[in-house]
Amino acid sequence: MGPPDSRDESLGVTLTVPSLSPQTPAPPRSSLPPTATRSGAVLPRSVATEEGLQLVEHARPRYEMLKRLGEGAFGEVELCVDNDIDRRVALKRLKPDMQDPDTIARFTSEIQTVGQLEHPGIVPVHDVGLDERGFFFVMKFVEGDTLEHVIDRLRAKDPNFLSRFSVEVRVEMFLQLCRAVQFSHSKGWIHRDIKPANVMVGPFGEVMLMDWGLAKKVGTDGRLDASGANPAATAYGTMLGHAIGTPAYMSPEQARGEHDKTDARSDVYSLCAVFYELMGLKHYLSRKDTLEELLEAVKTEQPMGALSMHHKLEIPPEYAWIIARGLDKDPDRRFQSVAALAQRVQAAMEGRGPVQCPCTGMKRVGGAWSRFIDRQPNLAVTGAVLFSAAALFGVASAVLLAVHG
């Protein structure tokens, strides 16, 4: 399933620059036919008759629309039934007024990007096509809720969501999201638009990262060549100096329009902005009234410190320190990869995180004791009994001294 409707709000609008730079020569017009009819379903149906089993050809389209799911800046997503495979799928197509070569090249790039990223945390592409309405591609339909909806319901203290999404479950979900981004980075792709609205949470806890329309190849500035790929040289696409992404979750370097400097650490920043909201149930920046104020805040406003996150938002301290580092305005002081971020989250889950304050120190001791119990249960029980006996002896001695002293 694709992402839901894009919201035109100061904390939710996605910025793209579809127009060409004035210095860039106009791209060639598409040589594709204006329309092309896609064949219908090809697999026959089995029908029982008096003469026995017979095969009947489908007189139905391959993809039959059930309802509209949402739309973004360039495309719209429909829930369809695949009449050949008999399953529900999400079909994404370009809007009727977005059929120019530049947008088609971006659309092609998104299809090919997602097609290269076969991972449980990334929605797979099933098919591509061209019909009388234009280009489309078919994806797995992911049932469930967006992470944005989950956070909204947790913020509203919905008892059903509070019981389903404990702190431990939320951390596990975030770790799944990190693994998906880590995989895409290993294949050379940066997402650049990680936000709760682009994350789907399935009914069995599965997490999928959606909408790869703004992804860029590592080592490029994110623009497109005529093939729809992302090389360093281009005649299409985004211009340097313009913000691209969703302001509320983009990194400072993205807000400055430094696309040539946007790398894996930018996705780290966006991930930690999402982690902050998932754990603290509020955005990491104070509310802004205009887009300009929001972009300036992304570049300069320091988020709440780790200890304040713990005391004011009740974010467990081991995760508050992780979030604080990931939201550093300086990319060199953040986690240098999503792999390093995921490793730190995993360590914190297991009680092996670094000691950074008294609370994390106590949790580190508790984690060490828990692991000792797992490895040496007999010694742990013996030690606990001896410790309890010693404590009781100490209390008894103190009482006797008080009575006869």
LOTI-939744 format. One record per residue (C-alpha): residue number from 1; residue in three letters; chain; z, y, x. Coordinates in steps of 0.5 Angstrom, whole numbers. Layout:
N
+-----+-----+----+-------+-------+-------+
!   i !  aa ! ch !     Z !     Y !     X !
+-----+-----+----+-------+-------+-------+
! NUM ! Ala !  A !     Z !     Y !     X !
...
+-----+-----+----+-------+-------+-------+
//
This chain:
405
+-----+-----+----+-------+-------+-------+
!   i !  aa ! ch !     Z !     Y !     X !
+-----+-----+----+-------+-------+-------+
!   1 ! Met !  A !     0 !     0 !     0 !
!   2 ! Gly !  A !    -2 !     7 !     3 !
!   3 ! Pro !  A !     3 !    13 !     3 !
!   4 ! Pro !  A !     5 !    16 !    -4 !
!   5 ! Asp !  A !     3 !    23 !    -6 !
!   6 ! Ser !  A !     4 !    28 !     0 !
!   7 ! Arg !  A !     9 !    34 !    -2 !
!   8 ! Asp !  A !     7 !    41 !    -1 !
!   9 ! Glu !  A !    14 !    43 !     1 !
!  10 ! Ser !  A !    17 !    46 !     7 !
!  11 ! Leu !  A !    20 !    40 !     9 !
!  12 ! Gly !  A !    14 !    35 !     7 !
!  13 ! Val !  A !     7 !    38 !     8 !
!  14 ! Thr !  A !     3 !    34 !    13 !
!  15 ! Leu !  A !    -1 !    39 !    18 !
!  16 ! Thr !  A !    -8 !    37 !    20 !
!  17 ! Val !  A !   -14 !    41 !    22 !
!  18 ! Pro !  A !   -20 !    38 !    19 !
!  19 ! Ser !  A !   -25 !    44 !    21 !
!  20 ! Leu !  A !   -29 !    45 !    27 !
!  21 ! Ser !  A !   -27 !    49 !    33 !
!  22 ! Pro !  A !   -32 !    55 !    33 !
!  23 ! Gln !  A !   -34 !    53 !    40 !
!  24 ! Thr !  A !   -36 !    46 !    38 !
!  25 ! Pro !  A !   -43 !    44 !    36 !
!  26 ! Ala !  A !   -44 !    42 !    29 !
!  27 ! Pro !  A !   -44 !    34 !    29 !
!  28 ! Pro !  A !   -50 !    31 !    26 !
!  29 ! Arg !  A !   -51 !    30 !    19 !
!  30 ! Ser !  A !   -49 !    22 !    17 !
!  31 ! Ser !  A !   -55 !    18 !    17 !
!  32 ! Leu !  A !   -52 !    13 !    12 !
!  33 ! Pro !  A !   -55 !    13 !     5 !
!  34 ! Pro !  A !   -51 !    17 !     0 !
!  35 ! Thr !  A !   -49 !    11 !    -5 !
!  36 ! Ala !  A !   -49 !     3 !    -4 !
!  37 ! Thr !  A !   -47 !    -2 !    -9 !
!  38 ! Arg !  A !   -42 !    -7 !    -7 !
!  39 ! Ser !  A !   -43 !   -14 !    -9 !
!  40 ! Gly !  A !   -39 !   -17 !   -14 !
!  41 ! Ala !  A !   -34 !   -23 !   -13 !
!  42 ! Val !  A !   -37 !   -29 !   -10 !
!  43 ! Leu !  A !   -33 !   -35 !   -11 !
!  44 ! Pro !  A !   -34 !   -38 !   -18 !
!  45 ! Arg !  A !   -29 !   -40 !   -23 !
!  46 ! Ser !  A !   -27 !   -47 !   -25 !
!  47 ! Val !  A !   -28 !   -48 !   -32 !
!  48 ! Ala !  A !   -26 !   -55 !   -36 !
!  49 ! Thr !  A !   -31 !   -57 !   -41 !
!  50 ! Glu !  A !   -33 !   -63 !   -45 !
!  51 ! Glu !  A !   -38 !   -65 !   -40 !
!  52 ! Gly !  A !   -33 !   -64 !   -34 !
!  53 ! Leu !  A !   -31 !   -59 !   -29 !
!  54 ! Gln !  A !   -36 !   -54 !   -28 !
!  55 ! Leu !  A !   -37 !   -48 !   -24 !
!  56 ! Val !  A !   -38 !   -41 !   -27 !
!  57 ! Glu !  A !   -40 !   -35 !   -23 !
!  58 ! His !  A !   -36 !   -29 !   -24 !
!  59 ! Ala !  A !   -39 !   -23 !   -27 !
!  60 ! Arg !  A !   -34 !   -18 !   -25 !
!  61 ! Pro !  A !   -33 !   -13 !   -19 !
!  62 ! Arg !  A !   -30 !   -16 !   -12 !
!  63 ! Tyr !  A !   -24 !   -10 !   -13 !
!  64 ! Glu !  A !   -22 !    -8 !   -20 !
!  65 ! Met !  A !   -18 !    -2 !   -20 !
!  66 ! Leu !  A !   -11 !    -3 !   -24 !
!  67 ! Lys !  A !    -8 !     4 !   -23 !
!  68 ! Arg !  A !    -8 !    10 !   -18 !
!  69 ! Leu !  A !    -2 !    10 !   -13 !
!  70 ! Gly !  A !    -2 !    16 !    -9 !
!  71 ! Glu !  A !    -6 !    21 !    -5 !
!  72 ! Gly !  A !    -6 !    25 !     2 !
!  73 ! Ala !  A !   -10 !    30 !     5 !
!  74 ! Phe !  A !   -16 !    26 !     6 !
!  75 ! Gly !  A !   -16 !    20 !     2 !
!  76 ! Glu !  A !   -13 !    17 !    -4 !
!  77 ! Val !  A !   -10 !    10 !    -5 !
!  78 ! Glu !  A !   -11 !     5 !   -11 !
!  79 ! Leu !  A !    -8 !    -1 !   -13 !
!  80 ! Cys !  A !   -13 !    -6 !   -15 !
!  81 ! Val !  A !   -14 !   -14 !   -16 !
!  82 ! Asp !  A !   -18 !   -18 !   -11 !
!  83 ! Asn !  A !   -22 !   -22 !   -16 !
!  84 ! Asp !  A !   -24 !   -27 !   -11 !
!  85 ! Ile !  A !   -18 !   -28 !    -8 !
!  86 ! Asp !  A !   -14 !   -27 !   -14 !
!  87 ! Arg !  A !    -9 !   -22 !   -11 !
!  88 ! Arg !  A !    -7 !   -15 !   -11 !
!  89 ! Val !  A !    -9 !   -10 !    -6 !
!  90 ! Ala !  A !    -9 !    -3 !    -4 !
!  91 ! Leu !  A !   -15 !     0 !    -3 !
!  92 ! Lys !  A !   -16 !     7 !     0 !
!  93 ! Arg !  A !   -22 !    11 !     0 !
!  94 ! Leu !  A !   -24 !    18 !     2 !
!  95 ! Lys !  A !   -24 !    24 !    -4 !
!  96 ! Pro !  A !   -30 !    26 !    -7 !
!  97 ! Asp !  A !   -30 !    32 !    -4 !
!  98 ! Met !  A !   -28 !    30 !     3 !
!  99 ! Gln !  A !   -35 !    26 !     5 !
! 100 ! Asp !  A !   -37 !    30 !    11 !
! 101 ! Pro !  A !   -38 !    27 !    18 !
! 102 ! Asp !  A !   -32 !    30 !    21 !
! 103 ! Thr !  A !   -28 !    27 !    16 !
! 104 ! Ile !  A !   -31 !    20 !    15 !
! 105 ! Ala !  A !   -30 !    19 !    23 !
! 106 ! Arg !  A !   -23 !    20 !    22 !
! 107 ! Phe !  A !   -23 !    15 !    16 !
! 108 ! Thr !  A !   -27 !    10 !    21 !
! 109 ! Ser !  A !   -22 !    12 !    27 !
! 110 ! Glu !  A !   -16 !    10 !    22 !
! 111 ! Ile !  A !   -19 !     3 !    20 !
! 112 ! Gln !  A !   -21 !     1 !    27 !
! 113 ! Thr !  A !   -14 !     3 !    29 !
! 114 ! Val !  A !   -10 !    -1 !    24 !
! 115 ! Gly !  A !   -15 !    -6 !    25 !
! 116 ! Gln !  A !   -13 !    -7 !    32 !
! 117 ! Leu !  A !    -5 !    -7 !    31 !
! 118 ! Glu !  A !    -4 !   -14 !    28 !
! 119 ! His !  A !     4 !   -14 !    27 !
! 120 ! Pro !  A !     9 !   -16 !    22 !
! 121 ! Gly !  A !    11 !    -8 !    21 !
! 122 ! Ile !  A !     4 !    -5 !    21 !
! 123 ! Val !  A !     0 !    -6 !    14 !
! 124 ! Pro !  A !    -6 !   -11 !    16 !
! 125 ! Val !  A !   -13 !    -9 !    14 !
! 126 ! His !  A !   -17 !   -14 !     9 !
! 127 ! Asp !  A !   -24 !   -11 !     8 !
! 128 ! Val !  A !   -28 !    -5 !     9 !
! 129 ! Gly !  A !   -34 !    -3 !     4 !
! 130 ! Leu !  A !   -38 !     3 !     1 !
! 131 ! Asp !  A !   -40 !     4 !    -6 !
! 132 ! Glu !  A !   -42 !     9 !   -11 !
! 133 ! Arg !  A !   -36 !    13 !    -9 !
! 134 ! Gly !  A !   -36 !    13 !    -2 !
! 135 ! Phe !  A !   -33 !     9 !     4 !
! 136 ! Phe !  A !   -26 !     5 !     3 !
! 137 ! Phe !  A !   -22 !     0 !     6 !
! 138 ! Val !  A !   -17 !    -5 !     3 !
! 139 ! Met !  A !   -10 !    -7 !     6 !
! 140 ! Lys !  A !    -5 !   -11 !     4 !
! 141 ! Phe !  A !    -1 !    -8 !    -2 !
! 142 ! Val !  A !     7 !    -8 !     0 !
! 143 ! Glu !  A !    11 !    -8 !    -6 !
! 144 ! Gly !  A !    18 !    -4 !    -5 !
! 145 ! Asp !  A !    20 !     3 !    -4 !
! 146 ! Thr !  A !    19 !     8 !     1 !
! 147 ! Leu !  A !    24 !    10 !     6 !
! 148 ! Glu !  A !    24 !    17 !     3 !
! 149 ! His !  A !    26 !    14 !    -4 !
! 150 ! Val !  A !    31 !     9 !    -1 !
! 151 ! Ile !  A !    35 !    15 !     2 !
! 152 ! Asp !  A !    34 !    20 !    -4 !
! 153 ! Arg !  A !    38 !    14 !    -8 !
! 154 ! Leu !  A !    43 !    13 !    -3 !
! 155 ! Arg !  A !    44 !    21 !    -3 !
! 156 ! Ala !  A !    45 !    20 !   -10 !
! 157 ! Lys !  A !    50 !    15 !    -9 !
! 158 ! Asp !  A !    46 !    10 !   -13 !
! 159 ! Pro !  A !    51 !     4 !   -13 !
! 160 ! Asn !  A !    45 !    -1 !   -13 !
! 161 ! Phe !  A !    42 !     2 !    -7 !
! 162 ! Leu !  A !    49 !     3 !    -4 !
! 163 ! Ser !  A !    50 !    -5 !    -4 !
! 164 ! Arg !  A !    43 !    -6 !    -2 !
! 165 ! Phe !  A !    43 !    -2 !     4 !
! 166 ! Ser !  A !    50 !    -2 !     8 !
! 167 ! Val !  A !    50 !     2 !    15 !
! 168 ! Glu !  A !    49 !    -5 !    18 !
! 169 ! Val !  A !    42 !    -6 !    14 !
! 170 ! Arg !  A !    40 !     1 !    15 !
! 171 ! Val !  A !    41 !     0 !    23 !
! 172 ! Glu !  A !    37 !    -7 !    22 !
! 173 ! Met !  A !    31 !    -3 !    18 !
! 174 ! Phe !  A !    31 !     2 !    23 !
! 175 ! Leu !  A !    30 !    -3 !    29 !
! 176 ! Gln !  A !    25 !    -6 !    25 !
! 177 ! Leu !  A !    21 !     0 !    25 !
! 178 ! Cys !  A !    22 !     1 !    32 !
! 179 ! Arg !  A !    19 !    -5 !    34 !
! 180 ! Ala !  A !    13 !    -4 !    30 !
! 181 ! Val !  A !    12 !     3 !    34 !
! 182 ! Gln !  A !    14 !     0 !    40 !
! 183 ! Phe !  A !     8 !    -5 !    39 !
! 184 ! Ser !  A !     3 !     0 !    37 !
! 185 ! His !  A !     5 !     4 !    44 !
! 186 ! Ser !  A !     4 !    -3 !    48 !
! 187 ! Lys !  A !    -3 !    -3 !    45 !
! 188 ! Gly !  A !    -4 !     5 !    47 !
! 189 ! Trp !  A !    -3 !     8 !    40 !
! 190 ! Ile !  A !     1 !    14 !    38 !
! 191 ! His !  A !     3 !    15 !    31 !
! 192 ! Arg !  A !     4 !    22 !    31 !
! 193 ! Asp !  A !     7 !    22 !    23 !
! 194 ! Ile !  A !    13 !    18 !    23 !
! 195 ! Lys !  A !    17 !    20 !    17 !
! 196 ! Pro !  A !    21 !    17 !    11 !
! 197 ! Ala !  A !    15 !    17 !     6 !
! 198 ! Asn !  A !    10 !    13 !    11 !
! 199 ! Val !  A !    15 !     7 !    11 !
! 200 ! Met !  A !    15 !     2 !     6 !
! 201 ! Val !  A !    21 !    -2 !     5 !
! 202 ! Gly !  A !    20 !    -9 !     2 !
! 203 ! Pro !  A !    24 !   -13 !    -3 !
! 204 ! Phe !  A !    27 !   -18 !     2 !
! 205 ! Gly !  A !    28 !   -12 !     7 !
! 206 ! Glu !  A !    21 !   -12 !    11 !
! 207 ! Val !  A !    19 !    -6 !    14 !
! 208 ! Met !  A !    12 !    -3 !    15 !
! 209 ! Leu !  A !    10 !     3 !    18 !
! 210 ! Met !  A !     4 !     6 !    14 !
! 211 ! Asp !  A !    -1 !    12 !    14 !
! 212 ! Trp !  A !    -5 !    12 !    21 !
! 213 ! Gly !  A !    -9 !    17 !    20 !
! 214 ! Leu !  A !    -7 !    22 !    25 !
! 215 ! Ala !  A !    -6 !    16 !    31 !
! 216 ! Lys !  A !    -8 !    18 !    38 !
! 217 ! Lys !  A !   -10 !    14 !    44 !
! 218 ! Val !  A !    -5 !    15 !    49 !
! 219 ! Gly !  A !    -8 !    19 !    55 !
! 220 ! Thr !  A !   -13 !    23 !    50 !
! 221 ! Asp !  A !   -12 !    30 !    46 !
! 222 ! Gly !  A !   -13 !    26 !    39 !
! 223 ! Arg !  A !   -20 !    29 !    38 !
! 224 ! Leu !  A !   -25 !    24 !    36 !
! 225 ! Asp !  A !   -32 !    23 !    39 !
! 226 ! Ala !  A !   -38 !    21 !    34 !
! 227 ! Ser !  A !   -36 !    14 !    34 !
! 228 ! Gly !  A !   -30 !    16 !    31 !
! 229 ! Ala !  A !   -26 !    13 !    37 !
! 230 ! Asn !  A !   -21 !    18 !    41 !
! 231 ! Pro !  A !   -23 !    19 !    48 !
! 232 ! Ala !  A !   -22 !    26 !    52 !
! 233 ! Ala !  A !   -28 !    29 !    51 !
! 234 ! Thr !  A !   -30 !    31 !    43 !
! 235 ! Ala !  A !   -34 !    34 !    39 !
! 236 ! Tyr !  A !   -30 !    33 !    33 !
! 237 ! Gly !  A !   -23 !    34 !    30 !
! 238 ! Thr !  A !   -16 !    37 !    31 !
! 239 ! Met !  A !   -16 !    44 !    36 !
! 240 ! Leu !  A !   -11 !    44 !    41 !
! 241 ! Gly !  A !    -6 !    50 !    39 !
! 242 ! His !  A !    -5 !    48 !    32 !
! 243 ! Ala !  A !     1 !    43 !    30 !
! 244 ! Ile !  A !    -1 !    37 !    27 !
! 245 ! Gly !  A !     3 !    32 !    23 !
! 246 ! Thr !  A !     9 !    33 !    19 !
! 247 ! Pro !  A !    13 !    39 !    21 !
! 248 ! Ala !  A !    20 !    36 !    18 !
! 249 ! Tyr !  A !    19 !    30 !    23 !
! 250 ! Met !  A !    15 !    32 !    29 !
! 251 ! Ser !  A !    17 !    33 !    36 !
! 252 ! Pro !  A !    17 !    40 !    39 !
! 253 ! Glu !  A !    11 !    39 !    43 !
! 254 ! Gln !  A !     7 !    38 !    37 !
! 255 ! Ala !  A !    10 !    44 !    33 !
! 256 ! Arg !  A !     7 !    48 !    39 !
! 257 ! Gly !  A !     0 !    45 !    39 !
! 258 ! Glu !  A !     1 !    41 !    45 !
! 259 ! His !  A !    -3 !    35 !    43 !
! 260 ! Asp !  A !    -5 !    34 !    50 !
! 261 ! Lys !  A !     2 !    33 !    52 !
! 262 ! Thr !  A !     4 !    29 !    46 !
! 263 ! Asp !  A !     6 !    22 !    48 !
! 264 ! Ala !  A !    11 !    16 !    46 !
! 265 ! Arg !  A !    17 !    21 !    47 !
! 266 ! Ser !  A !    14 !    25 !    41 !
! 267 ! Asp !  A !    14 !    18 !    37 !
! 268 ! Val !  A !    21 !    17 !    40 !
! 269 ! Tyr !  A !    23 !    24 !    37 !
! 270 ! Ser !  A !    20 !    23 !    30 !
! 271 ! Leu !  A !    24 !    16 !    30 !
! 272 ! Cys !  A !    31 !    19 !    31 !
! 273 ! Ala !  A !    29 !    25 !    26 !
! 274 ! Val !  A !    28 !    19 !    21 !
! 275 ! Phe !  A !    34 !    15 !    24 !
! 276 ! Tyr !  A !    39 !    22 !    23 !
! 277 ! Glu !  A !    37 !    22 !    16 !
! 278 ! Leu !  A !    37 !    15 !    14 !
! 279 ! Met !  A !    45 !    15 !    17 !
! 280 ! Gly !  A !    47 !    21 !    15 !
! 281 ! Leu !  A !    43 !    22 !     9 !
! 282 ! Lys !  A !    41 !    29 !    10 !
! 283 ! His !  A !    35 !    32 !    15 !
! 284 ! Tyr !  A !    37 !    34 !    22 !
! 285 ! Leu !  A !    35 !    41 !    21 !
! 286 ! Ser !  A !    38 !    47 !    16 !
! 287 ! Arg !  A !    34 !    48 !    10 !
! 288 ! Lys !  A !    28 !    53 !    12 !
! 289 ! Asp !  A !    24 !    58 !     7 !
! 290 ! Thr !  A !    18 !    58 !    10 !
! 291 ! Leu !  A !    13 !    54 !    14 !
! 292 ! Glu !  A !    13 !    58 !    20 !
! 293 ! Glu !  A !    21 !    58 !    20 !
! 294 ! Leu !  A !    21 !    51 !    20 !
! 295 ! Leu !  A !    16 !    50 !    26 !
! 296 ! Glu !  A !    20 !    55 !    30 !
! 297 ! Ala !  A !    27 !    51 !    28 !
! 298 ! Val !  A !    23 !    45 !    31 !
! 299 ! Lys !  A !    22 !    48 !    37 !
! 300 ! Thr !  A !    29 !    52 !    38 !
! 301 ! Glu !  A !    34 !    50 !    33 !
! 302 ! Gln !  A !    39 !    45 !    36 !
! 303 ! Pro !  A !    41 !    39 !    32 !
! 304 ! Met !  A !    48 !    37 !    31 !
! 305 ! Gly !  A !    52 !    34 !    37 !
! 306 ! Ala !  A !    54 !    27 !    37 !
! 307 ! Leu !  A !    61 !    28 !    35 !
! 308 ! Ser !  A !    60 !    33 !    30 !
! 309 ! Met !  A !    55 !    27 !    27 !
! 310 ! His !  A !    61 !    22 !    27 !
! 311 ! His !  A !    66 !    27 !    24 !
! 312 ! Lys !  A !    62 !    31 !    19 !
! 313 ! Leu !  A !    57 !    26 !    17 !
! 314 ! Glu !  A !    60 !    19 !    18 !
! 315 ! Ile !  A !    55 !    17 !    23 !
! 316 ! Pro !  A !    58 !    11 !    27 !
! 317 ! Pro !  A !    59 !    14 !    34 !
! 318 ! Glu !  A !    55 !     9 !    38 !
! 319 ! Tyr !  A !    49 !    11 !    34 !
! 320 ! Ala !  A !    50 !    18 !    34 !
! 321 ! Trp !  A !    50 !    19 !    41 !
! 322 ! Ile !  A !    43 !    15 !    41 !
! 323 ! Ile !  A !    40 !    20 !    36 !
! 324 ! Ala !  A !    43 !    26 !    40 !
! 325 ! Arg !  A !    39 !    24 !    46 !
! 326 ! Gly !  A !    33 !    22 !    42 !
! 327 ! Leu !  A !    33 !    29 !    39 !
! 328 ! Asp !  A !    33 !    33 !    45 !
! 329 ! Lys !  A !    28 !    38 !    45 !
! 330 ! Asp !  A !    26 !    37 !    53 !
! 331 ! Pro !  A !    22 !    30 !    53 !
! 332 ! Asp !  A !    24 !    28 !    60 !
! 333 ! Arg !  A !    32 !    28 !    57 !
! 334 ! Arg !  A !    30 !    23 !    51 !
! 335 ! Phe !  A !    29 !    16 !    51 !
! 336 ! Gln !  A !    23 !    15 !    55 !
! 337 ! Ser !  A !    20 !    10 !    51 !
! 338 ! Val !  A !    21 !     7 !    44 !
! 339 ! Ala !  A !    23 !     0 !    48 !
! 340 ! Ala !  A !    29 !     4 !    51 !
! 341 ! Leu !  A !    31 !     7 !    44 !
! 342 ! Ala !  A !    30 !     0 !    41 !
! 343 ! Gln !  A !    34 !    -3 !    47 !
! 344 ! Arg !  A !    40 !     2 !    46 !
! 345 ! Val !  A !    40 !     1 !    38 !
! 346 ! Gln !  A !    40 !    -7 !    39 !
! 347 ! Ala !  A !    46 !    -6 !    45 !
! 348 ! Ala !  A !    50 !    -2 !    40 !
! 349 ! Met !  A !    49 !    -7 !    34 !
! 350 ! Glu !  A !    52 !   -12 !    39 !
! 351 ! Gly !  A !    58 !    -8 !    41 !
! 352 ! Arg !  A !    55 !    -7 !    48 !
! 353 ! Gly !  A !    53 !     0 !    48 !
! 354 ! Pro !  A !    56 !     5 !    53 !
! 355 ! Val !  A !    62 !     8 !    53 !
! 356 ! Gln !  A !    61 !    16 !    51 !
! 357 ! Cys !  A !    67 !    18 !    48 !
! 358 ! Pro !  A !    74 !    15 !    46 !
! 359 ! Cys !  A !    71 !    12 !    39 !
! 360 ! Thr !  A !    65 !     8 !    43 !
! 361 ! Gly !  A !    70 !     6 !    48 !
! 362 ! Met !  A !    74 !     2 !    43 !
! 363 ! Lys !  A !    68 !    -1 !    40 !
! 364 ! Arg !  A !    66 !    -3 !    47 !
! 365 ! Val !  A !    73 !    -7 !    48 !
! 366 ! Gly !  A !    72 !   -10 !    41 !
! 367 ! Gly !  A !    65 !   -12 !    42 !
! 368 ! Ala !  A !    68 !   -15 !    49 !
! 369 ! Trp !  A !    73 !   -19 !    45 !
! 370 ! Ser !  A !    69 !   -21 !    39 !
! 371 ! Arg !  A !    64 !   -24 !    45 !
! 372 ! Phe !  A !    70 !   -27 !    48 !
! 373 ! Ile !  A !    72 !   -31 !    42 !
! 374 ! Asp !  A !    65 !   -33 !    41 !
! 375 ! Arg !  A !    65 !   -36 !    48 !
! 376 ! Gln !  A !    72 !   -39 !    49 !
! 377 ! Pro !  A !    75 !   -40 !    42 !
! 378 ! Asn !  A !    81 !   -44 !    44 !
! 379 ! Leu !  A !    83 !   -39 !    50 !
! 380 ! Ala !  A !    82 !   -34 !    45 !
! 381 ! Val !  A !    87 !   -37 !    40 !
! 382 ! Thr !  A !    92 !   -39 !    45 !
! 383 ! Gly !  A !    92 !   -32 !    48 !
! 384 ! Ala !  A !    93 !   -29 !    41 !
! 385 ! Val !  A !    98 !   -34 !    39 !
! 386 ! Leu !  A !   102 !   -32 !    46 !
! 387 ! Phe !  A !   101 !   -24 !    45 !
! 388 ! Ser !  A !   104 !   -25 !    38 !
! 389 ! Ala !  A !   110 !   -29 !    40 !
! 390 ! Ala !  A !   111 !   -24 !    46 !
! 391 ! Ala !  A !   110 !   -18 !    41 !
! 392 ! Leu !  A !   115 !   -21 !    36 !
! 393 ! Phe !  A !   120 !   -23 !    42 !
! 394 ! Gly !  A !   119 !   -15 !    44 !
! 395 ! Val !  A !   121 !   -13 !    37 !
! 396 ! Ala !  A !   127 !   -18 !    36 !
! 397 ! Ser !  A !   130 !   -16 !    43 !
! 398 ! Ala !  A !   129 !    -8 !    41 !
! 399 ! Val !  A !   133 !   -10 !    34 !
! 400 ! Leu !  A !   139 !   -14 !    38 !
! 401 ! Leu !  A !   139 !    -8 !    43 !
! 402 ! Ala !  A !   140 !    -3 !    37 !
! 403 ! Val !  A !   145 !    -7 !    34 !
! 404 ! His !  A !   149 !    -9 !    40 !
! 405 ! Gly !  A !   148 !    -3 !    44 !
+-----+-----+----+-------+-------+-------+
//
